[in-house]
Amino acid sequence: MPRLLHIKASPRGLDSYSTQLAEAFIQAFKQNHPLYGTDELDVFHANLPAFEAPQAAAKYAVMSGQEPTGAAGRAWKAVIGVINDFKSADMYLISSPMWNFSIPYRLKQYIDILVQPGLTFSYSAAGGYKGLVTGKKAFLMLARGGAYPPSTKSDMQQPYLEMILRFVGVEEIRAVVASSTLMAGAAEVHDMMEVAKEQARTIAAEA
């Protein structure tokens, strides 16, 4: 069964605007893609492996063409498990708020686990970097308290996520962004969210 993996990066439950967008997307996705299964990975509750000295040693061993052994080898197996689960999905839904102009630290930890040589990307002197997670689609449901037009150069949330996804090989990416959720009035936020949710449903139907 093909699978949509929802990577949820807010600890605020349904109070989270990004999670609300994701819920609208998933409801429409299930209606339009009944053959797909959907799984959720809540990065704030998932048992993500730490990326400490043994994991780093394993990574450098792999980059040198060696097989990690000992503590590094054991630590690498946990990293591979997370990556294999990610790669087994056919589509990705990432819902995330903006924290300090970027993404929550637990989502960054998850990304630091995923982006590994020989597993999600490769490198050669002749061809440079090449993403290995190909033929998949990703959808971003993003929220931020303020407004960050490109001219401000302060948005390191959406550009970073899109760059990382393309780095590992995911080329087809669509996003819905809810902005000014803290700056606008309640009525304005409600109306803005209704528009954003409809955009999420449309994208889900077209996925």
N, C-alpha and C positions, 0 to 999 in steps of 0.2 A: 504494500500500500504506500503510495507517495505521501510525503509528510511535510507539513508546515511547522517550523520550529519558531515559537515566540520567545524571544529573549527579552525579558522584562527587567528594566533597570530602575524602577522607582520603589522605595520602601513604603509609599503612602497609600497603598491599596487603591480603591476607587476614588479617593480624593485626588489622585494624580491625574492631571489632564492628559499626559501621554498614555497612561493606562486606559483612560476612557476612549481615546482614539483607537487604541489597539482593540478594545472590546467591540467597538463599532465595526472595525475591519474584520475581526474574526467571525462575527455573526453573519456578515454578508458573504464572507469567504466560504463558510460552511454551507450556506444556501446555494451558492453557485458552483461549488466544487465538492459534491457529496462523496466522491471517491477518495478525498484526502483525509488523512488523519492530522490532528493538531496536538502538539505538545508544548508545554510551557517550561521554560527555564528561568526561574526567578533568581537573579544573581545575588540578591541579598539573603536568600535562604539556601541556595545550592551549596553543596559541600565542595567548593572549588579548591583544588590543590594549591598550596602556596608555591610561589616561584622564588626559591631561595638558593642557597649554595649548591645543593645536589642537583636541582633542576638546571641551574646555570651551567654546572659542569657537564651535564648530559648534553645540553645544547651545543656547547663548544666542541664536545667530542664528535657530535653529529656533523657539525660544520667542518671538522677536520677529516671527515670520512671514516671515523671510528665508531665502534659500537659502545654505548655507555655500559659500564659494569658497576657492580657493587651498589652502594647507596644511590649513586647517580642513575644506574640502570633501573633500580626499583622506583625511584622518583619519576623517571621518564615514563614508566608504564601508566602512571596516573594521568600524566599530561596527554599521552596518546589516547587514553580512554575518553577524555573530554573532547579531543579533536575528532575522534572517530564518530562520536555522537553528533557533533556539529556537521561533519561531512556527509553523514547519512541522510540528512534532511534535503528536501528538494527545493524548498523555498524558505526564506528567512523573514521574520517580522521582528524588528527591533523597536521597542518603545522606550523612550528615555527622556527625562527632563534635562535641562541645562543646569549644570552646577559650576559656578565660577567660570563662566564662558565656555565650558567644555562638557565632559560627561562625568557621571558618578564614578567614584573610585572602584566600586565593585565591577562595573562594566569594563573599566580599564584593565582590571585584574584578569577578567575573562578573556579579553582581547590579547593580553600578554601571554596567556596560556595558549591561545589558538595560533598565533603567528609564529610558526616554527619551521626551520629549514627541513626540506625533504618531506614535510607533511602537508603544509598549506602553501608553501612557495619553494621555488628552487632558484639557484643562481649558477650562471656560467659566465666565464670571461667573454665568451663570444656573444651570448644572448642577453646577458644581464639577468635581472630578476624576472621570474615567471610565476604567475599565480597557478595553483594546482586545484583550486575549488571552482571548477568551470561548469558552464551549462545550467546555472542556477539563477534565481531571482531573489532580490531583497527589497523589503519595504520598510521605510522608516516612519515611525509615528513619534514626532518630537514636540516638546513644549518648552517654553522659556518665559520667564516672568516679564522680560522687557522686549524691546524691539531692536533687532540687530541687522539692519540693512547691510549689504556688502560693503558699502562705503565706509562703515565703521571699522571693518576688519577685526571685529571682536567676537564673531561667531566661530568658535573652534569646536562646535558640537557637530553640526551637519557636515561641514567639509571634512572633518577628521573621520567620521564614520564612513562617508562615501569613499575616501581615499583608502582606508584600511580594507574595505570590501573589495575594491578594485585591485588592490595589491595582492590579495589572495585569489583573485580570479573571477569575482562576481562583477559582471559588467552591467547587468540590467537592474537599475536601482530607481525606485520612485519614492517620493517623500511627501508627507503632509506635516505642516508646521503650524502649531498654535503659538502665537506670540502675544506679548503684553498681558499675560494672565494675571500678573500682580499689579500692573500699572493702570489697567482699564477698570471701569466700573463694572459692577456685577451684571447689569443688563447687557452691557457691551460684550463682556466675556461670554455670557450665555449665547448670544447671537453668533459670536465668532466661533464658538465651539460647535454649534449646530452646523455651520457651514463646513468646518473642518471634518466633522464626523461624516457628512455627506460625501466629501471628497474621499475619505477613507473607504466608505462603502463602494464608491464608484471604482476606485483602484482595485479593491478586492474582487469585484465582479469581473474586472478585466484581466485579472492575474492569469 
